[in-house]
Amino acid sequence: MKPTYSKPFMRFTTRKSLPRRTFLRGTGASFALPLLDAMIPAATASVKTPANDLRRLGYVFMPMGCDQSRWTPGSEQTLDKLSPILDSLKPVKDQLTVLTNMELRPAYPGSHATSNSSFLSAAKAKVTESSDYYLGTTADQVAAKQIGHQTQLPSLELAMDLLQTVGQCDNGYACVYQNNLSWSSPTTPLPAEAHPRLVFETLFGEGGTPEERRAVLREKGSLLDSIADDMKRLKRELGASDQGRISAYLDSIREVERRIQKAEADTKDNPLPDLDRPIGVPASYADHARLMFDLQLLAYQGDITRVSTFQIARETSNRTYPEIGVPDPHHPLSHHGDNPKKIERMSKINAFHVSLFAEYLEKLRNTPEGNGSLLDHVLLLYGSGIGNPNVHDHTNLPILLAGGAAGKMKGNRHIRYDKPTPLANVHLSILDKVGVPLDTFGDSTGKIENLFEPVSL
């Protein structure tokens, strides 16, 4: 459902405030604004501000498990001794919780397809190579149905790789299970977008066909240029701090757009075939991933969506990572046969993925919002549906939570469960904390009572 557009250049008094759903409109463009002081009514207590009302939820999927010995923190109860794979998260460990001994029983019998499909659904995929596939509604879409109507986009589905071919992809399972992390119903998978340009236009484009939007870009050079007049009018009505906040936000958008434009230009000048990578994205995997993370940050900051999913790579991906000294394809490395050298190289890939997530968390933390940061007002789950990939094991999954959840989550914790605990219990608990209470979800056995500890912002 589209939000109500409000005039961005209205005057403010001590009795009125700028609506939270305020847009800057231009030719072919629509830019939602970040939370501003002018959106908080005078004499409103900080705990009741629009920022603290926001409930944002994100999921980042890491394929093909990991080496648990290099993932699991070396300290109990706290994260004082982070593992090699998680070491890059040290600067944000105060807003991090690592969970040990989680399992995904619906994913058995083990496969890459069920690792992906069961991760957010906690449901067993129907074995089929045809179009009569059947799974379950995923946790992100359960949340989107409840809180997604408040934003321009109910949810945002992103990936790094192109969709694989239709048909059978893994042990009798249709490719749809492996390609799609989000499902809005048991029979409706939601394709993820891997092209930054298309995501950018989804977030900030307004109306018209792709050809019409291209015409605007040829004339203006940037979607942002079309809102220049509205921007000037708005700034005249805002205080200095709000002017600075909007300028920083639009500068971030312009920088993301510039990087997208550069990637597209580089592709034209030096086209390199890559079966896993869409045409027009950065040649560097890290640069592509950073763009996709930055787009999620901008979507949260402008309150364009409050629910997102991101496949940082697909199951059975044969991508290589020469930039970190790993020329071997990822998937064969995950079937390492207990070869120490292969395990070490696989773990380097895991650590690389986590380091990009860590950069994202630091950017969220450095983005002010309300009486805290954007990281304070989001809850993110990062992990995989496979534990030991060598045997397609779905026990002892690598799982962590990040963010402050608007004061509902205390960090710097390592929670180790005595016995395998359904990942569905985590989903159930997370949904409850973002205002979507359920009695059960998937194969859950109950909420995890000690998962959240309130902390004042």
Buried (B, 14 or more C-beta within 10 A) or exposed (E): EEBEBEEBBBEBEEEEBBBBBBBBBBBBBBBBBBBBBBBBBEEEEEEEBBBBBBBBBBBBBBBBBBBBEBBBBEEEEEBEEBBBBBBBBEEBBBBBBBBBBBBBBBBBEBBBBBBBBBBBBBBBBBBBBEEEBBBBBBBBBBBBBBBBEBBBBBBBBBBBBBBBEEEBBBBEBBBBBBBBBBBBEBEEBBEBBBBBBBBBBBBBBBEBEEEEBEBBBEEBEBBBBBBEEBBEEBBEBBEEEBBEBBEBBBEBBBEBBEBBBEBBEBBEEEEEEEEBBBBBBBEEBBBBBBBBBBBBBBBBBBBBBBBBBBBBBBBBBEBBBEEBEBEBBBBEBBBBEEEEEBBBBBBBBBBBBBBBBBBBBBBBBEBBBBBBBBBBBBBBBBBBBBBBBBEBBBBBBBBBBBBBBBBBBBBBBBBEBEEBBBBBBBBBBBBBBBEBEBEEBBBBEEBBEEBBEEBEB
